[in-house]
Amino acid sequence: MTHTIPNSIKEKAPLILAEIKKAKSILLHCHPSPDPDSVGSALATKFALEQLGKKATVIKGDSEIPPAFMHFRGAKDILMKAYWEIDPTEYDLFIIVDSAISGVSRLKEVKIPDSLKVINIDHHRTNVGDGFINIVEPSYPAVAQLLFDLFKEMNIKITPEIAENLFMGIYTDTGGFKYESVTSATFEVASELVGVCPNISRTIAKMENSNTLGDIAFQAAALSSVELTSNNKVAFSVIPYSVIQEKKIPDVSISAGMVSPVIRTIAGLEVIAVIIEARPNKIKMSFRSGNSGICDVSKLAVSLGGGGHKAAAGASIEMPLVDAKKLVVEKIKELYNL
């Protein structure tokens, strides 16, 4: 390994290891509408903790785990409960990866008991770091890559189980190594992970070929609604709840991540907004940037109560769908003059 590890990781790795050694039962979670970086990072951390002789539990969080991610090693051991469905006092350490404390649940307030210490490990620039120990490094394209460096500092062996889960997080959060945040270090880490687990391509194939009819129905509805505005620099995809009902699309198939990369391929786009009415007045929004140097969509997400990265961000709000779109249009004009 030749790339430079940030001082924040070097300095905090022994502090985190000390807290892990003191803990008896450790909690991990998947964030709402989990992506492979969330699921893979949580599972990789679980395997790392077990290597240290600790009992670790991964909960699914608010959302169902998409069937495509159930091929990841260890996924079948995820406890299918949300944070508000468990008793957090049964754990003495909560390692939150790929989100802030506020991102653990979007359905109910996240109350952390005094007895539960929080370690927060994330790469979202909007994370204020409100844990007992925090590592928030926005320079990493995926929290899975950050975890790789942290595990190395903690002398954790990168096993095939850990390697596969970390690779899936990096592969997907970089758009298959296409996004601007990818560096030579990303390829270096990916290469080492493939060296440890040479059959990762099989897991990628299983994930990318696990669509259901519900998934295809959602993608079709989302892509057929695409409209371009602002001299073809902004793309909107708006999916009403009535369409979701009509097409009988299950909740697990409602994912902007399925369509945003496709819309992003339209030449000349600077902002992509996918607005989903998951329930009446319950709006999920996903934003992508065609040029994050000009249009930082994390600013758009933050202005709507969400967060994320320069190139990919999101938010959830409660209001009628027509008002939500109008609000997003106004914010895009205000922030980017588009």
Number of C-alpha atoms within 10 A of each C-alpha: 10 7 11 8 15 13 9 13 23 15 12 17 20 14 13 19 17 11 15 21 12 11 18 14 15 23 22 24 30 33 27 20 21 22 21 25 27 26 33 30 32 34 29 29 24 23 23 21 19 12 13 13 12 18 16 22 20 23 21 24 26 23 19 17 21 21 13 18 22 17 16 22 19 19 18 11 12 20 14 15 16 21 21 16 11 11 9 18 12 13 19 20 23 25 24 25 28 27 26 25 23 13 18 23 21 16 13 12 12 14 11 13 12 9 12 18 19 22 23 22 26 25 24 25 16 21 23 11 18 13 17 12 18 22 22 25 19 19 15 21 26 29 28 34 24 27 21 23 20 23 20 15 17 18 11 16 12 20 15 19 18 27 26 27 31 32 29 29 24 28 22 17 24 19 13 11 17 11 13 14 17 19 13 9 16 20 13 13 22 22 14 15 22 16 13 17 19 14 12 20 13 11 18 19 11 16 19 11 10 15 15 12 13 18 19 14 18 25 21 12 20 26 18 12 13 16 12 14 12 15 9 15 16 20 23 22 24 22 24 20 19 13 15 22 12 8 13 13 19 14 16 14 21 23 23 22 17 16 18 23 13 11 21 18 10 15 10 13 21 24 28 26 27 26 25 26 26 19 17 13 18 16 22 23 24 24 27 28 24 23 16 18 12 12 21 24 32 26 21 25 25 15 14 18 12 19 25 25 23 26 21 23 24 24 21 20 16 14 14 15 24 12 12 23 21 10 12 19 17 13 18 19 11 11 14 15 10 18
